[in-house]
Amino acid sequence: MHDLSPPESVHALDVTKLKDPDITFWTVRDGTLLLGCGALKQLDAEHGEVKSMRAPVALRGRGAGRAVLAHIIRSMKAFAPAQRLYESFEFRYCEPFGDYRSDPNSVFMTLRL
């Protein structure tokens, strides 16, 4: 991003920020060769931001970016039926509980008995 954009327009995350609990990071490899990567940053319970989609210039066009983006979209949709089931029993969304931390691939629900 630094090569393509002026400094005020670079929104890339460095390694430290990619380790934030609100970030989930994936890579695509061919054996040990890294073909690409991407991340999802949880903004709130209903919104996420795709971040850090990268592939080395020499390895572009092999489908790594498409695979990462498809995985990000698919992984979020896969949980919707289970969440609707819990909602139908009047479970409500809540903050993480116990030893859990906020996670872009998890939701937390509670039911008052």
Buried (B, 14 or more C-beta within 10 A) or exposed (E): EEEEEEEEEEEEBEEEBBEBEBBBBBEBEEEEEBBBBBBBBBEEEEEBEEBBBBBEEEBEEBEBBEBBBEBBEEBEEEEEEEEEEBEEEEBEEEEEEEEEEEBBEEBBBEEEE
